[in-house]
Amino acid sequence: MDFKNKAIGQRIKQARQTKGIRQNEFAKKLDLHHASMSKIESGDSSTSVENLLKIYQFLGVNLHWLLTGEGTPETPPKGIEDEEIIMMLKAFEKSARLKHAVLGALYKYLEQFENEKEKAVVKKGKG
């Protein structure tokens, strides 16, 4: 089990429960087997980009929060656009040769966001 899979699965479960949707109903709406949905939510299995985007769209949460836990389910952090993340995820899934470059770009993008956030906290602490 990967820590990131577990964290993403927990956020999927949290958003689903907040919407009052039972897991078996959710799986059916996404055209997934109930056992697959259970493994995704528990972090025992990752999911495809296609399914991740279906989950994001169906639940109506912001994608950055779903992937990282940053911001809230309803509001992305300032400077983070779901469309940019979706483009990177789709490119990642479509091209085997680009996977490492796109993943690197996505991590760099998220790392840059984290660095800006840390700078803001330090600046706020000094001010």
KEZA-297747 format. One record per residue (C-alpha): residue number from 1; residue in three letters; y, x, z. Coordinates in pm, 1 decimal. Layout:
REM residues N
+-----+------+----------+----------+----------+
| seq | type |       yy |       xx |       zz |
+-----+------+----------+----------+----------+
| NUM |  ALA |        Y |        X |        Z |
...
+-----+------+----------+----------+----------+
REM end
This chain:
REM residues 127
+-----+------+----------+----------+----------+
| seq | type |       yy |       xx |       zz |
+-----+------+----------+----------+----------+
|   1 |  MET |      0.0 |      0.0 |      0.0 |
|   2 |  ASP |    340.4 |    132.6 |    -97.5 |
|   3 |  PHE |    632.2 |     88.5 |    145.2 |
|   4 |  LYS |    857.4 |    -34.6 |   -136.8 |
|   5 |  ASN |    597.4 |   -292.2 |   -244.6 |
|   6 |  LYS |    571.1 |   -414.8 |    113.9 |
|   7 |  ALA |    948.9 |   -444.0 |    155.7 |
|   8 |  ILE |    993.7 |   -620.8 |   -179.4 |
|   9 |  GLY |    703.4 |   -852.1 |    -94.8 |
|  10 |  GLN |    860.8 |   -939.2 |    239.0 |
|  11 |  ARG |   1190.3 |  -1025.0 |     69.4 |
|  12 |  ILE |   1010.1 |  -1241.2 |   -188.1 |
|  13 |  LYS |    831.9 |  -1424.3 |     93.7 |
|  14 |  GLN |   1156.9 |  -1463.4 |    291.5 |
|  15 |  ALA |   1341.3 |  -1610.3 |     -7.7 |
|  16 |  ARG |   1050.2 |  -1840.5 |    -94.6 |
|  17 |  GLN |   1025.8 |  -1970.4 |    261.8 |
|  18 |  THR |   1403.2 |  -2017.7 |    281.2 |
|  19 |  LYS |   1376.1 |  -2242.7 |    -24.0 |
|  20 |  GLY |   1092.8 |  -2436.4 |    146.9 |
|  21 |  ILE |    835.7 |  -2355.8 |   -121.8 |
|  22 |  ARG |    469.1 |  -2311.6 |    -30.3 |
|  23 |  GLN |    305.3 |  -1996.2 |   -158.7 |
|  24 |  ASN |     43.2 |  -2177.1 |   -369.9 |
|  25 |  GLU |    315.0 |  -2393.8 |   -532.3 |
|  26 |  PHE |    525.8 |  -2085.4 |   -599.2 |
|  27 |  ALA |    234.0 |  -1902.4 |   -759.5 |
|  28 |  LYS |    159.7 |  -2201.8 |   -979.7 |
|  29 |  LYS |    523.2 |  -2227.9 |  -1097.4 |
|  30 |  LEU |    513.8 |  -1858.0 |  -1190.8 |
|  31 |  ASP |    174.8 |  -1895.3 |  -1362.2 |
|  32 |  LEU |     13.1 |  -1656.0 |  -1114.5 |
|  33 |  HIS |   -307.7 |  -1693.4 |   -918.7 |
|  34 |  HIS |   -250.3 |  -1773.8 |   -549.4 |
|  35 |  ALA |   -439.1 |  -1457.2 |   -446.5 |
|  36 |  SER |   -212.0 |  -1243.7 |   -667.4 |
|  37 |  MET |     97.9 |  -1397.0 |   -510.1 |
|  38 |  SER |    -45.2 |  -1334.1 |   -164.7 |
|  39 |  LYS |   -104.5 |   -966.0 |   -249.4 |
|  40 |  ILE |    248.4 |   -930.0 |   -389.9 |
|  41 |  GLU |    407.2 |  -1083.3 |    -77.9 |
|  42 |  SER |    194.2 |   -871.0 |    156.5 |
|  43 |  GLY |    274.8 |   -553.0 |    -35.9 |
|  44 |  ASP |    -90.9 |   -491.9 |   -121.8 |
|  45 |  SER |     -5.1 |   -514.7 |   -490.9 |
|  46 |  SER |    297.5 |   -452.6 |   -707.4 |
|  47 |  THR |    396.7 |   -686.6 |   -986.8 |
|  48 |  SER |    505.6 |   -644.3 |  -1345.6 |
|  49 |  VAL |    870.7 |   -635.3 |  -1441.2 |
|  50 |  GLU |    817.3 |   -965.4 |  -1623.2 |
|  51 |  ASN |    684.5 |  -1132.6 |  -1306.8 |
|  52 |  LEU |    952.5 |   -971.9 |  -1091.1 |
|  53 |  LEU |   1220.5 |  -1117.0 |  -1319.0 |
|  54 |  LYS |   1050.3 |  -1460.3 |  -1309.7 |
|  55 |  ILE |   1048.7 |  -1444.7 |   -929.1 |
|  56 |  TYR |   1415.2 |  -1338.8 |   -917.7 |
|  57 |  GLN |   1522.6 |  -1615.6 |  -1155.5 |
|  58 |  PHE |   1312.3 |  -1886.7 |   -994.7 |
|  59 |  LEU |   1431.2 |  -1805.3 |   -642.5 |
|  60 |  GLY |   1792.7 |  -1760.0 |   -752.8 |
|  61 |  VAL |   1846.8 |  -1447.5 |   -541.6 |
|  62 |  ASN |   2036.9 |  -1136.4 |   -641.6 |
|  63 |  LEU |   1811.4 |   -873.1 |   -794.0 |
|  64 |  HIS |   1962.4 |   -576.6 |   -612.1 |
|  65 |  TRP |   1880.9 |   -740.5 |   -277.6 |
|  66 |  LEU |   1528.2 |   -823.0 |   -394.6 |
|  67 |  LEU |   1461.6 |   -460.8 |   -493.6 |
|  68 |  THR |   1648.0 |   -275.3 |   -217.4 |
|  69 |  GLY |   1736.6 |   -512.2 |     65.4 |
|  70 |  GLU |   2106.2 |   -426.5 |     20.5 |
|  71 |  GLY |   2357.8 |   -708.7 |     30.2 |
|  72 |  THR |   2234.8 |  -1060.1 |     93.0 |
|  73 |  PRO |   1999.8 |  -1281.8 |   -108.3 |
|  74 |  GLU |   2303.6 |  -1472.0 |   -234.1 |
|  75 |  THR |   2558.8 |  -1194.1 |   -283.9 |
|  76 |  PRO |   2510.8 |   -856.3 |   -448.2 |
|  77 |  PRO |   2690.4 |   -555.8 |   -302.2 |
|  78 |  LYS |   3021.8 |   -477.8 |   -469.4 |
|  79 |  GLY |   2974.7 |   -279.1 |   -789.0 |
|  80 |  ILE |   2613.0 |   -379.7 |   -845.0 |
|  81 |  GLU |   2541.8 |   -605.4 |  -1140.7 |
|  82 |  ASP |   2203.6 |   -773.8 |  -1188.1 |
|  83 |  GLU |   2238.0 |   -741.9 |  -1566.2 |
|  84 |  GLU |   2245.2 |   -360.3 |  -1543.5 |
|  85 |  ILE |   1934.0 |   -355.1 |  -1327.9 |
|  86 |  ILE |   1755.0 |   -602.4 |  -1559.3 |
|  87 |  MET |   1831.3 |   -384.6 |  -1862.3 |
|  88 |  MET |   1689.5 |    -78.7 |  -1684.3 |
|  89 |  LEU |   1378.3 |   -265.0 |  -1570.2 |
|  90 |  LYS |   1310.9 |   -403.7 |  -1919.1 |
|  91 |  ALA |   1358.8 |    -62.9 |  -2078.2 |
|  92 |  PHE |   1127.0 |     84.3 |  -1817.3 |
|  93 |  GLU |    853.6 |   -162.8 |  -1900.2 |
|  94 |  LYS |    888.2 |   -145.7 |  -2280.7 |
|  95 |  SER |    868.8 |    226.1 |  -2344.4 |
|  96 |  ALA |    612.9 |    460.0 |  -2196.3 |
|  97 |  ARG |    816.4 |    763.1 |  -2308.3 |
|  98 |  LEU |   1133.4 |    634.4 |  -2146.3 |
|  99 |  LYS |    976.1 |    527.5 |  -1818.3 |
| 100 |  HIS |   1054.2 |    846.8 |  -1630.2 |
| 101 |  ALA |   1407.7 |    873.4 |  -1767.5 |
| 102 |  VAL |   1487.3 |    509.4 |  -1696.8 |
| 103 |  LEU |   1333.5 |    522.9 |  -1350.9 |
| 104 |  GLY |   1535.5 |    837.8 |  -1283.7 |
| 105 |  ALA |   1851.5 |    663.4 |  -1400.9 |
| 106 |  LEU |   1775.4 |    360.6 |  -1182.7 |
| 107 |  TYR |   1716.8 |    579.4 |   -875.4 |
| 108 |  LYS |   2034.4 |    776.4 |   -952.5 |
| 109 |  TYR |   2227.9 |    449.9 |   -985.7 |
| 110 |  LEU |   2095.7 |    323.2 |   -652.0 |
| 111 |  GLU |   2147.0 |    664.0 |   -486.4 |
| 112 |  GLN |   2507.2 |    666.6 |   -605.2 |
| 113 |  PHE |   2554.9 |    325.5 |   -447.1 |
| 114 |  GLU |   2402.5 |    451.0 |   -119.7 |
| 115 |  ASN |   2633.4 |    755.8 |   -119.3 |
| 116 |  GLU |   2940.0 |    536.5 |   -171.5 |
| 117 |  LYS |   2824.9 |    309.9 |    109.3 |
| 118 |  GLU |   2779.3 |    607.6 |    345.9 |
| 119 |  LYS |   3125.0 |    742.1 |    256.5 |
| 120 |  ALA |   3277.0 |    402.4 |    334.8 |
| 121 |  VAL |   3105.0 |    393.5 |    674.0 |
| 122 |  VAL |   3225.4 |    746.9 |    759.8 |
| 123 |  LYS |   3577.7 |    665.8 |    640.8 |
| 124 |  LYS |   3578.2 |    343.7 |    844.6 |
| 125 |  GLY |   3460.2 |    535.3 |   1151.3 |
| 126 |  LYS |   3743.9 |    786.0 |   1121.4 |
| 127 |  GLY |   4007.8 |    521.5 |   1054.7 |
+-----+------+----------+----------+----------+
REM end
